[in-house]
Amino acid sequence: MDKSIMLMIIGMAIVTYIPRMLPLVALNGKKMPSFLQEVLKNVPFAALGALIVPGVFFINENIWYGIVGLVTAFGVAYLGVNVIVVVMSSIAVLTIFSLLF
């Protein structure tokens, strides 16, 4: 393997590790305000939504393909089932949708 590739991998590992390690070390044993805890609980959902929703509208040239998959996923997720069931149901509905249209 080329030396520059190895240095790039090591650099990316360090850059990935530091932001994860710093809060763990800096906030170890400290109590955060309840308001901040509530806000931080929603960060993963907001980030996931920001990553997924734009891709829904560009997954296919037919915009309805993404909308049908999104509505299916929301509907099944609202029932409170496992994530695997949500994904599999969206795939099943989109398979049927693609065969019909």
Wavefront OBJ file of the C-alpha trace (Angstrom):
o trace
v 0.000 0.000 0.000
v 1.183 3.474 -0.845
v 2.518 5.568 2.055
v 0.229 8.501 1.270
v -2.841 6.253 1.395
v -1.765 4.875 4.763
v -1.226 8.399 6.126
v -4.654 9.406 4.813
v -6.296 6.451 6.578
v -4.519 7.264 9.838
v -5.490 10.943 9.515
v -9.148 10.091 8.907
v -9.124 7.742 11.901
v -7.760 10.495 14.141
v -10.207 13.091 12.830
v -13.080 10.645 13.426
v -11.914 9.575 16.886
v -11.266 13.008 18.421
v -14.840 14.420 18.183
v -16.169 11.216 19.732
v -13.595 11.038 22.496
v -13.596 14.694 23.622
v -17.187 14.859 24.937
v -16.711 11.548 26.701
v -13.613 12.809 28.516
v -14.767 16.404 29.051
v -18.268 15.552 30.301
v -17.377 12.450 32.319
v -19.274 12.604 35.611
v -20.834 16.011 34.941
v -24.587 16.521 35.117
v -26.113 18.352 32.153
v -29.226 20.517 32.524
v -32.434 18.637 31.760
v -33.295 21.025 28.897
v -29.982 20.240 27.191
v -30.515 16.508 27.698
v -33.929 16.737 26.025
v -32.495 18.653 23.063
v -29.606 16.210 22.632
v -32.000 13.248 22.642
v -33.520 14.587 19.410
v -30.254 15.213 17.552
v -29.946 11.697 16.056
v -33.488 11.885 14.660
v -32.913 15.328 13.175
v -29.635 14.252 11.571
v -31.214 11.100 10.182
v -34.090 13.087 8.740
v -31.723 15.588 7.146
v -29.828 12.731 5.487
v -32.773 10.611 4.358
v -35.555 12.983 3.274
v -33.663 14.744 0.426
v -32.658 11.349 -0.960
v -36.289 10.271 -1.033
v -37.100 12.790 -3.742
v -34.098 11.896 -5.918
v -34.232 8.096 -5.683
v -36.045 7.762 -8.997
v -37.077 10.049 -11.835
v -40.680 9.456 -10.749
v -41.112 11.516 -7.568
v -44.098 9.381 -6.518
v -41.750 6.438 -6.069
v -40.035 8.216 -3.176
v -43.245 9.608 -1.732
v -44.916 6.179 -1.668
v -41.879 4.680 0.079
v -41.742 7.521 2.600
v -45.457 7.345 3.417
v -45.237 3.568 3.791
v -42.248 3.841 6.121
v -43.919 6.517 8.250
v -47.154 4.573 8.432
v -45.539 1.322 9.487
v -43.140 3.057 11.885
v -46.097 4.803 13.516
v -47.414 1.371 14.486
v -44.281 0.932 16.603
v -42.846 -2.119 14.890
v -39.186 -3.038 14.527
v -37.012 -1.061 12.092
v -36.449 -4.179 9.974
v -40.216 -4.498 9.481
v -40.395 -0.832 8.432
v -37.644 -1.279 5.858
v -39.003 -4.569 4.528
v -42.532 -3.194 4.208
v -41.272 -0.163 2.282
v -39.297 -2.423 -0.031
v -42.340 -4.652 -0.580
v -44.658 -1.720 -1.331
v -42.126 -0.126 -3.683
v -41.635 -3.430 -5.476
v -45.371 -3.682 -6.082
v -45.500 0.020 -7.043
v -42.687 -0.414 -9.586
v -44.399 -3.450 -11.125
v -47.710 -1.593 -11.480
v -46.305 1.685 -12.754
l 1 2 3 4 5 6 7 8 9 10 11 12 13 14 15 16 17 18 19 20 21 22 23 24 25 26 27 28 29 30 31 32 33 34 35 36 37 38 39 40 41 42 43 44 45 46 47 48 49 50 51 52 53 54 55 56 57 58 59 60 61 62 63 64 65 66 67 68 69 70 71 72 73 74 75 76 77 78 79 80 81 82 83 84 85 86 87 88 89 90 91 92 93 94 95 96 97 98 99 100 101
